[in-house]
Amino acid sequence: MHLSTLATLLLGIPWLLFSLVIIGLVVDIIAPNNDTALSTTVAAFLASGLLVFFRPTEDVIARVMFRLRKPTLAEASVLDMVWGDVAAAAGVRPQRYRLWVQDTHELNAFATSGHIVAVTRTALEMPPNHLAAILAHELGHHLGGHAWARLLMYWYAIPGRLTAKAFYWLNHMVFAILTGFTIGAAGGAVAGRAGGQAAGCLVGPIVRLFPVLWLLGLAWFAYAIHPALLLLFAIPFVLAWFSRYGEKYADRVAADLGYGPPLVEVLYGWLNTGHDEARKQQGWRANLFSSHPSCAARIQALEKRLYGHTQIGSRP
C-alpha cells in the first residue's frame, strides 16, 4: 500500500466518525434506546463499504458520478491495443481493469472506481505512445491503491457530508434573512424608507462574509470542546499534499514501466499550452488545495528519475 493511500484512509476517519454519529442520531430518533437497531444499522453501514468493490456498483458510480460510458468498437480497438502493451509492461492482466470514456473535450485520463480507468474522448486522438504514457500513469494510481481508497472514504463520508452541507445552507439562508431584516429595519428606523433602501445595499457584502464567519464559528466550537480538534482543519491541506505526492508516485510508476519520456512530452505539451499559467491565475488558495502538482514540478521530478538530474527548460 502506498503512503498516500494510507494517508487517505487515516485522514478519512473523522468523516467516517461523523457519519456514524449522524446515523446514530437518526436511528435514535426512529427507534429510541434500541441498542439492537443501532448496532445493526452501524454494522450494515460499515459493511456497505464492500459494495464499492463490487463491479456492478463500480459501473453505477462510473456512470452517475463521473458521467462515463463504455467505449464504442472503434474506441475500444484503439484503447485495447495501447492498454495491452501497458498491462504487459506492468505484468498485470489487461482484463483486470476496464477502460471507459468520458465525453469531454478536455485532454485527460483518470483512475476511478476500483477497476476502471477513464479516458476522455479527446485523449483518444493522442499519438499512441502519449496515450500509453497517461494510461501507465493511471495504472500507477490503481497499483498504488489510490482509486479504491478515495472511493471508500468518499462512500463512508456521504452521510456526514450531506448533513454538513444541509446544515451549512440552512444556516446560510437564516443568516441572509436575519441580516436583511435587521439592516433594513435599522436603516428604516434611522432615515425612513430611503434609509432602509440604502441599508439594503449592505446586505449582499455582509452575507458574502458568511463562509468566513461559519469557519470561525466551527473553529471556536472545536476549540471549546478541545484545542486538539483544531488540527481537523488541517486535514484538507494534508490531503491535498498527499494527493500531489500520489500523482508523482504514479508518474514514477509510468517511468519505471518505460513510459517516462513520452509522459514528459505530454507534460511539456500541457505546460506549453498554458496549464501552469492558468493555475497561477487561480490564486494561492486554489493552488494550496490543488490535487495535482504543476506540470513543471512533475517534469522536473520525472527528468530527475530518468536522467539523474533536472533539465529545466529543455526536452530530453
C-alpha positions as CSV (number, residue, x, y, z in Angstrom):
1,M,0.0,0.0,0.0
2,H,1.4,3.4,-1.0
3,L,1.9,6.1,1.7
4,S,-0.6,8.4,0.1
5,T,-3.2,5.6,0.1
6,L,-2.6,5.0,3.8
7,A,-2.9,8.8,4.5
8,T,-6.2,9.0,2.6
9,L,-7.6,6.2,4.8
10,L,-6.4,7.7,8.0
11,L,-7.4,11.2,7.2
12,G,-10.9,10.0,6.2
13,I,-11.6,8.6,9.7
14,P,-13.0,11.9,11.1
15,W,-15.6,12.0,8.3
16,L,-16.4,8.3,9.0
17,L,-16.9,9.0,12.7
18,F,-19.1,12.0,11.9
19,S,-21.2,9.8,9.6
20,L,-21.6,7.2,12.3
21,V,-22.7,10.0,14.7
22,I,-25.4,11.1,12.2
23,I,-26.5,7.6,11.6
24,G,-26.7,7.0,15.4
25,L,-28.8,10.2,15.9
26,V,-31.2,9.2,13.1
27,V,-31.6,5.6,14.5
28,D,-32.2,7.0,18.0
29,I,-34.9,9.3,16.7
30,I,-36.7,6.4,14.8
31,A,-36.1,3.8,17.5
32,P,-35.2,5.4,20.8
33,N,-33.0,3.4,23.2
34,N,-32.9,0.4,20.8
35,D,-29.3,-0.8,21.0
36,T,-30.0,-3.7,18.6
37,A,-31.3,-1.4,15.9
38,L,-28.3,0.9,16.4
39,S,-25.7,-1.8,16.3
40,T,-27.3,-3.5,13.3
41,T,-27.6,-0.2,11.3
42,V,-24.0,0.8,12.1
43,A,-22.7,-2.7,11.1
44,A,-24.7,-2.6,7.9
45,F,-23.3,0.8,7.1
46,L,-19.7,-0.3,7.7
47,A,-20.3,-3.5,5.7
48,S,-21.8,-1.4,2.8
49,G,-18.2,-0.2,2.1
50,L,-17.6,-3.6,0.4
51,L,-20.2,-2.6,-2.2
52,V,-17.7,-0.2,-3.8
53,F,-15.5,-3.2,-4.7
54,F,-18.5,-4.9,-6.4
55,R,-18.2,-4.4,-10.2
56,P,-21.9,-3.6,-10.8
57,T,-21.5,-0.9,-8.2
58,E,-18.4,0.4,-9.9
59,D,-20.3,0.7,-13.1
60,V,-23.1,2.7,-11.5
61,I,-20.6,5.0,-9.8
62,A,-18.7,5.5,-13.1
63,R,-21.9,6.3,-15.0
64,V,-23.6,8.5,-12.3
65,M,-20.7,10.3,-10.6
66,F,-18.2,10.6,-13.4
67,R,-20.5,10.6,-16.5
68,L,-18.6,7.7,-18.1
69,R,-19.6,5.3,-20.8
70,K,-18.3,2.1,-22.3
71,P,-16.2,2.7,-25.4
72,T,-17.5,2.1,-28.9
73,L,-16.0,-0.6,-31.0
74,A,-13.7,2.0,-32.8
75,E,-12.6,3.5,-29.4
76,A,-12.1,0.0,-27.9
77,S,-9.8,-1.0,-30.7
78,V,-7.6,2.0,-30.1
79,L,-7.6,1.5,-26.3
80,D,-7.1,-2.3,-26.3
81,M,-4.1,-2.1,-28.5
82,V,-2.4,0.5,-26.3
83,W,-3.6,-0.9,-23.0
84,G,-2.4,-4.4,-23.8
85,D,1.2,-3.1,-24.0
86,V,0.9,-1.1,-20.8
87,A,-0.6,-4.0,-18.9
88,A,2.1,-6.4,-20.2
89,A,4.8,-4.0,-19.1
90,A,3.3,-3.9,-15.6
91,G,2.8,-7.7,-15.5
92,V,-1.0,-7.5,-15.0
93,R,-3.8,-9.0,-16.9
94,P,-5.4,-6.4,-19.3
95,Q,-8.8,-7.7,-18.2
96,R,-8.2,-6.8,-14.6
97,Y,-9.0,-3.1,-15.4
98,R,-11.6,-1.7,-17.8
99,L,-11.3,1.4,-19.9
100,W,-14.3,3.7,-20.2
101,V,-14.7,7.0,-22.0
102,Q,-15.8,10.5,-20.8
103,D,-17.4,12.7,-23.4
104,T,-15.4,15.9,-22.9
105,H,-13.0,17.9,-25.0
106,E,-10.5,18.1,-22.1
107,L,-7.3,16.1,-22.7
108,N,-7.2,13.9,-19.6
109,A,-7.4,10.4,-18.1
110,F,-8.1,9.4,-14.5
111,A,-8.4,6.3,-12.3
112,T,-11.9,5.9,-10.9
113,S,-13.8,3.2,-9.1
114,G,-12.0,0.0,-8.2
115,H,-11.1,-1.3,-11.7
116,I,-11.9,1.4,-14.2
117,V,-9.6,3.8,-16.0
118,A,-11.4,6.8,-17.6
119,V,-10.1,8.4,-20.8
120,T,-11.6,11.5,-22.3
121,R,-12.6,11.3,-25.9
122,T,-10.0,13.9,-26.9
123,A,-7.2,11.7,-25.3
124,L,-8.1,9.0,-27.8
125,E,-6.7,11.3,-30.6
126,M,-3.3,11.5,-29.0
127,P,-0.3,9.6,-30.5
128,P,-0.2,6.0,-29.3
129,N,2.9,6.5,-27.2
130,H,1.4,9.5,-25.4
131,L,-1.9,7.7,-24.8
132,A,0.1,4.8,-23.4
133,A,2.0,7.1,-21.1
134,I,-1.1,8.6,-19.5
135,L,-2.6,5.1,-19.2
136,A,0.5,3.9,-17.5
137,H,0.2,6.9,-15.1
138,E,-3.4,5.9,-14.3
139,L,-2.4,2.3,-13.8
140,G,0.1,3.6,-11.3
141,H,-2.8,5.0,-9.3
142,H,-4.6,1.7,-9.3
143,L,-1.4,-0.2,-8.3
144,G,-0.8,2.2,-5.5
145,G,-4.4,1.8,-4.2
146,H,-5.2,5.4,-4.7
147,A,-8.5,4.9,-6.5
148,W,-10.2,2.4,-4.1
149,A,-9.0,4.4,-1.0
150,R,-10.5,7.6,-2.3
151,L,-13.7,5.9,-3.3
152,L,-14.1,4.1,0.0
153,M,-13.6,7.2,2.1
154,Y,-16.0,9.1,-0.2
155,W,-18.6,6.4,0.4
156,Y,-18.2,6.4,4.2
157,A,-18.3,10.2,4.3
158,I,-21.6,10.6,2.4
159,P,-24.0,10.8,5.5
160,G,-21.7,13.3,7.2
161,R,-21.1,15.4,4.1
162,L,-24.7,15.6,3.2
163,T,-25.6,16.6,6.8
164,A,-22.9,19.2,6.9
165,K,-23.9,20.7,3.5
166,A,-27.6,20.8,4.6
167,F,-26.7,22.4,7.9
168,Y,-24.5,24.9,6.2
169,W,-27.0,26.1,3.6
170,L,-29.8,26.2,6.2
171,N,-27.7,28.5,8.4
172,H,-26.7,30.5,5.4
173,M,-30.3,31.1,4.5
174,V,-31.3,32.0,8.0
175,F,-28.3,34.4,8.3
176,A,-29.2,36.1,5.0
177,I,-32.9,36.6,6.1
178,L,-32.0,37.9,9.5
179,T,-29.3,40.1,8.1
180,G,-31.6,41.6,5.5
181,F,-34.4,42.1,8.1
182,T,-32.1,43.6,10.7
183,I,-30.2,46.0,8.5
184,G,-33.4,47.1,6.6
185,A,-35.2,47.7,9.9
186,A,-32.3,49.7,11.3
187,G,-31.9,51.8,8.2
188,G,-35.6,52.5,8.1
189,A,-35.7,53.5,11.8
190,V,-32.9,55.9,11.3
191,A,-33.7,57.5,7.9
192,G,-37.1,56.2,6.8
193,R,-37.8,54.4,3.6
194,A,-34.7,55.9,1.8
195,G,-32.5,54.8,4.7
196,G,-33.9,51.3,4.5
197,Q,-33.2,51.0,0.8
198,A,-29.7,52.4,1.3
199,A,-29.0,50.0,4.1
200,G,-30.2,47.2,1.9
201,C,-27.1,47.7,-0.3
202,L,-25.1,46.4,2.6
203,V,-26.9,43.1,2.9
204,G,-25.1,41.4,-0.1
205,P,-21.5,42.2,1.1
206,I,-22.3,41.1,4.7
207,V,-24.0,37.8,3.5
208,R,-20.9,37.1,1.4
209,L,-18.9,37.0,4.6
210,F,-20.9,34.1,5.9
211,P,-18.4,31.4,4.8
212,V,-15.7,33.1,6.9
213,L,-18.0,33.6,9.8
214,W,-19.0,29.9,9.5
215,L,-15.4,28.8,9.5
216,L,-14.6,30.9,12.6
217,G,-17.7,29.6,14.3
218,L,-16.6,26.0,13.7
219,A,-13.1,26.8,14.9
220,W,-14.5,28.3,18.1
221,F,-16.8,25.3,18.7
222,A,-14.0,22.8,18.1
223,Y,-11.7,24.8,20.4
224,A,-14.4,24.9,23.1
225,I,-14.6,21.1,23.1
226,H,-10.8,20.5,23.0
227,P,-8.0,22.6,21.4
228,A,-6.6,19.5,19.7
229,L,-9.7,19.4,17.5
230,L,-8.4,22.4,15.7
231,L,-6.0,20.0,14.0
232,L,-9.0,18.8,12.0
233,F,-8.9,22.0,10.0
234,A,-5.5,21.0,8.6
235,I,-6.9,17.8,7.0
236,P,-7.8,19.3,3.7
237,F,-4.3,20.8,3.3
238,V,-2.7,17.5,4.2
239,L,-5.0,15.5,1.9
240,A,-4.1,17.8,-1.0
241,W,-0.4,17.4,-0.3
242,F,-0.7,13.6,-0.3
243,S,-2.7,13.8,-3.4
244,R,0.1,15.7,-5.2
245,Y,2.5,13.2,-3.7
246,G,0.4,10.4,-5.2
247,E,0.5,12.0,-8.6
248,K,4.3,12.0,-8.6
249,Y,4.2,8.4,-7.5
250,A,2.0,7.5,-10.5
251,D,4.5,9.3,-12.7
252,R,7.3,7.2,-11.3
253,V,5.4,4.0,-12.0
254,A,4.9,5.1,-15.6
255,A,8.6,5.9,-15.9
256,D,9.6,2.6,-14.4
257,L,7.3,0.8,-16.9
258,G,9.2,2.6,-19.7
259,Y,6.8,5.4,-20.4
260,G,8.8,8.2,-18.8
261,P,9.9,10.0,-22.0
262,P,6.5,10.2,-23.7
263,L,4.9,11.2,-20.4
264,V,7.4,14.1,-20.2
265,E,6.4,15.1,-23.7
266,V,2.8,15.1,-22.7
267,L,3.5,17.3,-19.7
268,Y,5.6,19.6,-21.8
269,G,2.6,19.9,-24.2
270,W,0.3,20.9,-21.3
271,L,3.0,23.3,-20.0
272,N,3.3,25.0,-23.4
273,T,-0.5,25.4,-23.7
274,G,-0.5,27.5,-20.5
275,H,-1.6,24.9,-18.0
276,D,0.7,26.2,-15.2
277,E,-0.1,29.9,-16.1
278,A,-3.8,29.2,-15.7
279,R,-3.1,27.5,-12.4
280,K,-1.2,30.6,-11.1
281,Q,-4.1,32.9,-12.1
282,Q,-6.4,30.9,-9.9
283,G,-4.6,32.3,-6.8
284,W,-2.7,30.8,-3.9
285,R,-5.8,29.2,-2.3
286,A,-6.6,27.1,-5.3
287,N,-3.0,26.0,-5.6
288,L,-2.8,25.2,-1.9
289,F,-5.8,22.8,-2.3
290,S,-4.8,21.5,-5.7
291,S,-4.8,17.7,-6.0
292,H,-2.1,17.8,-8.8
293,P,1.4,19.3,-8.8
294,S,2.3,21.8,-11.5
295,C,3.4,20.4,-14.9
296,A,6.8,22.0,-14.3
297,A,7.2,20.2,-10.9
298,R,6.2,16.9,-12.5
299,I,8.6,17.3,-15.4
300,Q,11.5,18.1,-13.1
301,A,10.7,15.0,-10.9
302,L,10.5,12.8,-13.9
303,E,13.6,14.1,-15.5
304,K,15.5,13.6,-12.3
305,R,14.3,10.0,-12.1
306,L,15.0,9.3,-15.8
307,Y,18.3,11.1,-16.2
308,G,19.6,11.7,-12.7
309,H,19.2,15.5,-12.9
310,T,16.7,18.0,-13.9
311,Q,16.7,19.6,-17.3
312,I,14.9,22.9,-16.9
313,G,13.5,24.5,-20.0
314,S,14.6,21.8,-22.4
315,R,13.2,18.5,-23.7
316,P,15.3,15.3,-23.1
